[in-house]
Amino acid sequence: MQVNLNRQEKAIFISGSNMINIGSNLIFQNTNQAEVLIKQGLIRSPEDGTGWYNLGICMHQKCKIREAINCYEIGIANAANYRSLFTVNMAHDLLLIKDFQNGWKVYEE
């Protein structure tokens, strides 16, 4: 027996990490679609460090630097094993918004 599902129904069966992976592959081609997919994936898998990291990159690409920093902060809290990746990008973005004191502090950690 074959069951035909529409797109919305199929999305229910896609895991959070799969949605994050699909969205992550779109960051440099279609940041809007990447953002939607990664955010949907993070709703299902909020502890996914790759998701927070890639959402931060996506926000950076969209020049939403404060949102990118927020993603890295959440990622550090939820996925400590990715801390070094988050801190480098977070420090860079803090320096971009001219928060030099915190930017250099994060780099030195």
C-alpha positions in Angstrom: 0.0 0.0 0.0 1.4 3.4 -1.0 0.4 6.6 0.8 0.6 9.8 -1.1 1.3 12.8 1.1 1.3 16.5 0.3 4.3 18.7 1.0 2.9 19.8 4.4 2.3 16.3 5.5 5.8 15.2 4.3 7.3 18.0 6.4 5.9 16.4 9.5 8.1 13.4 9.0 11.3 15.2 8.3 13.5 15.3 11.5 14.7 18.6 12.9 18.3 17.8 12.0 17.4 17.0 8.4 15.6 20.3 8.1 18.7 22.0 9.5 20.9 20.2 7.0 18.7 21.2 4.1 18.5 24.8 5.2 22.3 24.9 5.9 23.0 23.9 2.3 21.0 27.0 1.1 22.7 29.7 3.2 24.7 31.2 0.4 22.1 30.6 -2.4 18.8 31.6 -0.7 19.2 33.0 2.8 15.4 33.5 3.3 14.6 29.9 2.6 17.6 28.7 4.6 16.5 30.8 7.6 12.9 29.3 7.5 14.2 25.7 7.3 16.8 26.1 10.0 14.4 27.7 12.4 11.8 25.0 11.7 14.5 22.4 12.4 15.5 24.1 15.6 11.9 24.0 16.8 12.1 20.2 16.6 15.8 20.0 17.7 16.7 23.0 19.9 19.8 21.3 21.2 21.3 21.0 17.7 24.5 22.9 17.7 24.9 22.8 14.0 21.5 24.5 13.6 22.4 27.4 15.9 25.8 27.8 14.3 24.3 27.8 10.8 21.4 30.1 11.7 24.0 32.5 13.1 25.9 32.4 9.8 22.6 32.9 7.9 21.7 35.9 10.1 25.2 37.3 9.5 24.7 36.9 5.7 21.5 38.8 6.0 23.4 41.6 7.9 21.3 40.8 11.0 24.4 40.9 13.2 22.7 41.1 16.6 20.5 38.2 15.7 23.6 36.2 14.7 25.2 36.9 18.0 22.0 35.8 19.8 22.1 32.5 17.8 25.7 31.9 18.9 24.8 32.7 22.6 21.9 30.2 22.5 24.1 27.7 20.8 26.8 27.9 23.5 24.1 27.4 26.1 22.6 24.4 24.3 25.5 22.8 22.6 28.7 23.4 24.5 30.7 20.9 22.3 30.6 23.6 19.5 31.7 26.4 21.8 34.9 27.2 19.9 33.1 27.6 16.6 30.5 29.8 18.2 32.9 32.1 20.0 35.0 32.8 17.0 32.0 33.9 15.0 30.5 35.7 17.9 33.7 37.7 18.6 33.9 38.6 14.9 30.3 39.9 14.9 30.7 41.8 18.2 33.6 43.6 16.6 31.5 44.3 13.5 29.0 46.1 15.7 31.8 48.0 17.4 31.4 46.2 20.7 35.2 46.1 21.0 35.4 45.3 24.7 33.2 42.2 24.5 34.5 41.2 21.1 38.1 41.0 22.3 37.0 39.4 25.5 35.3 36.6 23.7 38.3 36.1 21.4 40.6 35.8 24.4 38.4 33.2 26.1 
